Amino acid sequence: MVRKLLGGLLSVFLALPMLSAEAGAETRYNNWELWSSPATAVLPVKRGRTGPIRVNVAGGAVAAPEFLGSDTVEMKPLPLLDVNYAGTLFLSTQQGIGWNAWRKRTLRAGPRITFDFGRDAADSPSLAGLPDIELGTEVGLFLESFVASWRFKADIRKEVGGGHGGLLLNGEAAWGSRWSEKASLILGARLTYMDETYAESYFSVSGAASTASGKTAYSPTGGFRDANAYAQIIYDFTQAFYVATEFRATTLFEQAVNSPITQVDAFVTGSVLVGYRF
């Protein structure tokens, strides 16, 4: 029974990135890991829960750029399916597919698989003439540690499935506290490093693409891609039913900002999700 349930959930989870990538211009650029993070930021109370499987489902929307570096903001649907088995295995549109190989009371770490939605030239007139970046599969390692009211996260991921082909490093620190009996406030910051392959995929303009798009040729190197700061509020109406909101401000760094593809060097996103845990 458990095996069938996990198999069905895995099939649904694997289909979500494909459906999003094919849904049209408004959904091709998605960063569910960041935008839906408030929905998984507060661990639910264990009271009354039985069995090894825990599920968190939510739906909402985010106001975000058409593509990374775009000056046009649009509303994007924001689904969440987060399944945890015995605190060891997880399938999540927010966290990816992973294994808590090293699990202590205040620390977890292990391997995981995440997805990059890529970029389609049809997403925006500003991308016309540029090559598409296909949906990518990333493999890597993650670490999450808690120290008092602080949470520290880090991960490394390499794309291996025909997408951007590059490497990303992420580091994050956040502070959280109960605002009231039902509301939690989390403040944090995140820094992302990209290697040259990733930078070439998302920010370069080759000679051929320059001719087709009318943009100046550009060849970036590896370096820090962006930094962002965020505030999250999670309100628990009941032990199971909640609403999660986030405001996030992001600034891009030199190798991304100097690209003729990039239209703004900073932008903000805002999201809201309504969810249920069981």
N, C-alpha and C positions, 0 to 999 in steps of 0.2 A: 504493500500500500504506500509506504513512504517513498519507495523507489519510483513508483508510478507518478506520485505527486511531484517529486523533484524533477522527474523527466519532463512532465508537462510544463512546469514552471520554467525549466531551462529552454524549452522550445519557444515559449512566449517571449522570454528575455532575449534570445538570439534573434528573434524576428523584429524586435523593436528598432534596432539601429537600421535595418534594411528598409523598414517601412518609413522611417523618418527621412532617410537619404533619398527616397523616391517620392516623397510627399510634395515636393515643390520648392520654390525659392524661399518660402517663408520658414522652412524647417531644415534646410541643408546644413547651415552652421548652427550647431548646438553644443553646449558645454554642460550637459546634465550633471556632471560631477560637481561643478561649482554651484550651479543655480539651484539644484535640489538638495544641497548639503544641509540646510536648516532642518529638513524633514527627518534626517537621521542623526542630528547633532545631540539630541537628548535621549538617553536610554530610558525606555519605559520601565515602570515598576513591575517586578516579577510577580507580585501578589495576584493569585488567582489564575496564573498561567500554568498549563500542563502540556507535556509533550516536548519533543526536541525541536520542533519547527516553529519559528516565529516569522510572521509576515507583516510587512508595512506597505500599504498601498496608498497612493495619493495622486491627485491631479491638480493642475494649476496652470499658470502662465507666467512668462517672463518678458519684460521689455528689454530687448538687447539689439546690438548691431546686426545688419544683414550679413556681414562677414567680419572677421577680425580686422579692425582698422577702418571699418566703414563709418561714414558720418550719417547714415540713415538708420533709424531705430524702428523696429517693428515688434509686434507681439508674436510670441512663439508658444506653442503648447508645451507643457512641462509634465510628463508622466513620471511616476515613481513606482517601481516594483522592487522591493527589497526583501529577500528571503534569507534567513539565517538558520543553519542546521547545527544544533548542539553547541553553538558558539564557536564552531570550527570552520565550517564551509559557508560561503555566502554567494548568492547571485543577486546582483543589484544594478539597476540602471544608474545608480549614483556611485557605487563603489566598484563595479565590475564583477568579474568572476574570480573568487580567490579562496585561499586556504590560510587560516590563522595557524601557521605551523609552530609559531612560538607565541604562547598565550599565557600571560600572567595577569594578576589582578589589575595592574596599572600599565600594562604594555601588551601590544600584539604586533606581530610581524609575519611576513610570509610572501609567497608569490601570488600574482594575480594577472588577469587579462582585462584590458580595457579597450575601448573603441574610439577612434577618431573619425568624425563624420566627413572629413574632407571638404572640398569646395568645388562648386560647379560654376563654370563661366556664365551659365544661364541664370544664376542666382541674382545677378545685378548687372545693369548696363555698364557699371564701372569695371566689371571683370571681362567684358567682351574682348575676345582675341587672346585671352590667357588660357593656358592648359588647365583641364580639370584635375583635381586631386581626388582620387578614389577613396571610398570608405576603407579605413585601415584598422588592422588588429595590432594592439600593442601588448607586449609581454614585459613583465618587470617584477620589482620587489617593492613592498611598502612597509612602513613602520609608523606606529601611533603610540604615543606615551602620554600618561597623565601624571601631573605633579601638582597636588593640591587643586586649585581652581584653574590651572593651566593645562592646555592640551598642545602637544607638539606632533607634527606629522611630516613625513618625508617619503618620497618615492622616486624611483627611476624606472623609465619605460622606453622600450625600443620597438618601433613599428616594423612588423615582419610580414604583413599581409597584402602588400601591393599598394599601400597608401603613400604617406609622405616619406617613409623610409628612414626617418630621423630618430634622434634620441632627445628625451626631455627629462629634466631634473626639477623636482618641486620641493619646496620647503615651506612650512606653515606653522604659525604659532597663534594660539587663541586663548582668551580668558573668558570664563563663563560663570554666571551666578544666577540664583533665583531672584527674580525681580519682585515676585509675589508668590503666593501659595501655588498659583497655577501657571505663572508666566516665567520664562527663562530668557535672559539676555546674554548674548555671546558677541564678543568683539575680537576680530582677528586680522591677520595680514598674511599674504602669500607671495612667494617669489618663484618665478619660473625661468629656467635656463634652457636654451635650445642649442643643439649642435648645428654645424654648417649644413648638413643635409636637410634638416628640418627648415632652416632659414631659407635655403635655396627653393624648397618646395612651395613655401607660403609667401615669400617676400621678393624673390628674384624676378627679373624680367629678362629673358634671353633675347638674342638678336632677332630671332624669328618672331617671338612674341611681341617685341617692340614694334616691328613692322606691322603686325596684325592688329595690335591694340592702340598704337599711337603713343605709347608710354616710353619714357626714356629707359634704355637698357640699364640693369642694375644687378649686381652680384654681391649679396651679403655674406658675412662670415658668421660663425657661431658667437653666441653671447647671451646676455640676459634678455629674455623676450618681453616680460612685463612684471609689474608688481601691482598688487591690489590690496585694499583694505575693506573690511565689511562689518556690518552690524546685522545680527539676526535676532528675531524675537519669536519664540515658540510658545504658544498658549494651549494648554491642555484643558479642554472642556470636560473631559472625563479621562480615565486611565487609558482609553483606547482612541478617542476622537480628539483631534487637534488641528490647529492651523499654524503654519510656519511662514514667516516673511523674512525677506532679506533685502538690504540695500548694499551694493558693492561698487566701489570706484576703482578703476583700473588705469594705469599709465603704462604706455609702451616705451621701450628703450631704443637706443640709437639704431641698431641694425634693422628693427622693424619700422621705426619712424621715418628713416631715410628712404624707404621703399616708395616708388611712385604708385604702388598699389594702395598704400596707406593714406587715408584721408584725414584722420584725426590722431593725435598722439595721446589722447585720454578720453575715456567714456565712462558712463555709469550704467548699471543694470539694476533692475528691481524685480523681485519675484514674490509670488504668493502661492502656497499649496494648502489644500485641505486634505487631511488623511485619516486613516484608520489603522490601528495596530491590532493584530490578533495572533 
